Structures are given as structure tokens and as C-alpha cells.
Amino acid sequence: MTEARGRVFDELGRLMTDAAGAAAGVRREVETAVKSQAARVLSELDVVRRDEFEAVKAMAAKAREENEKLAERLAALEAKLGATRDEVRGEPTPPPSPDADRVPDPGEGA
């Protein structure tokens, strides 16, 4: 009788081990199926990968910096040439008044 109990417990142990192995296999299959489904859904949504996003973000930052430098350079060149927006549009800039640079005499009334 003791021998029969030992066999029953041995069989029960093997059965539990096989069930645990089968459960692990099912878990791996479910993980694979979920990952596959998630990858398919993301590819259909046309979502970018993180590394691609970071690359484009860096390119945009560099372009923004270059744009700011070019705007500063353009402003400096316009100032150097004395160009104004009106002159660029073809509208003449009115000449400065003859008294613009004159310093008033101390005896003149204010």
C-alpha cells in the first residue's frame, strides 16, 4: 500500500511538472501572439520609432538655430546697407530733415 501511494504521488508530481511546462509554453505563445499583434497595429497606425523621432527632433533644432543665425545675419546686412523694408518694397524712404543732426544753441528757446 505504501508503494501504491508512492506511485500515485510520483505520477501526480509528473503530472504537475508537465502542467507547469505546458503553462509556460502557453505563456510564451501568448506573449509572441500579443507582440505580433501589437507590432501589426503600430505599423498600421504609421507610428514612428523613438530613434527616428529623436533624429528628426535634432534636425529641427539644428534648422531652427541656423534660421535664427541667418535672420541675425540678414538684419545686420540690412542695417549695414541702410536698407529698410520700405526700400526693399520699392517705396523710397523719406530723406532725413536737415535739422536732424543739428544741436540746438544754448540760447534757443525750448
C-alpha positions in Angstrom: 0.0 0.0 0.0 2.8 2.4 0.8 4.3 1.5 -2.6 1.0 2.4 -4.3 0.8 5.8 -2.6 4.4 6.5 -3.7 3.5 5.7 -7.3 0.4 7.9 -7.0 2.4 10.8 -5.7 5.1 10.2 -8.3 2.5 10.3 -11.1 0.9 13.4 -9.5 4.3 15.1 -9.4 5.0 14.3 -13.0 1.6 15.5 -14.0 2.1 18.8 -12.1 5.6 19.2 -13.7 4.1 18.6 -17.2 1.2 21.0 -16.5 3.7 23.7 -15.4 5.8 23.1 -18.5 2.6 23.3 -20.7 1.6 26.5 -18.9 5.0 28.1 -19.6 4.7 27.1 -23.2 1.2 28.6 -23.4 2.6 31.8 -21.8 5.3 32.1 -24.4 2.8 31.5 -27.2 0.5 34.2 -25.8 3.4 36.7 -25.4 4.5 36.0 -29.0 1.0 36.5 -30.3 0.5 39.7 -28.3 3.8 41.1 -29.5 3.0 40.3 -33.1 -0.5 41.8 -32.9 0.9 45.0 -31.2 3.6 45.3 -33.9 1.0 44.9 -36.6 -1.3 47.5 -35.0 1.6 50.0 -34.6 2.7 49.6 -38.2 -0.8 50.2 -39.4 -1.0 53.4 -37.3 2.2 54.6 -39.0 3.8 55.4 -35.7 7.5 56.4 -35.8 10.1 54.7 -33.8 11.8 56.6 -31.0 15.2 56.7 -32.7 13.6 58.2 -35.8 11.7 60.8 -33.8 14.9 61.8 -31.9 16.8 62.1 -35.2 14.1 64.4 -36.7 13.9 66.4 -33.4 17.7 67.0 -33.6 17.4 68.1 -37.2 14.6 70.5 -36.4 16.6 72.0 -33.6 19.6 72.5 -35.8 17.5 74.0 -38.6 15.9 76.4 -36.0 19.4 77.5 -34.8 20.6 78.1 -38.4 17.4 80.0 -39.2 18.0 82.3 -36.2 21.6 82.9 -37.2 20.6 83.7 -40.8 17.9 86.1 -39.5 20.5 87.9 -37.4 22.9 88.0 -40.3 20.2 89.3 -42.6 19.3 92.1 -40.1 23.0 93.0 -39.8 23.4 93.2 -43.6 20.3 95.3 -44.0 21.5 97.6 -41.3 24.9 97.8 -42.9 23.4 98.6 -46.3 20.9 101.0 -44.8 18.1 99.1 -46.4 14.7 99.3 -44.8 11.6 97.3 -45.5 10.2 100.3 -47.5 13.2 100.4 -49.7 13.1 96.7 -50.3 9.4 97.0 -51.4 10.4 99.8 -53.7 9.0 102.7 -51.6 11.5 105.4 -51.1 12.5 106.3 -47.6 11.9 110.0 -46.9 15.2 111.8 -46.5 16.2 113.0 -43.0 15.3 116.5 -42.2 18.1 119.0 -42.5 17.9 119.8 -38.7 18.0 116.2 -37.6 21.7 116.3 -36.8 21.8 119.9 -35.6 22.5 120.5 -31.9 20.3 123.4 -30.6 22.1 126.6 -29.4 22.0 127.1 -25.6 20.2 130.4 -26.1 17.4 128.9 -28.2 14.1 128.6 -26.5 13.0 125.1 -25.8 
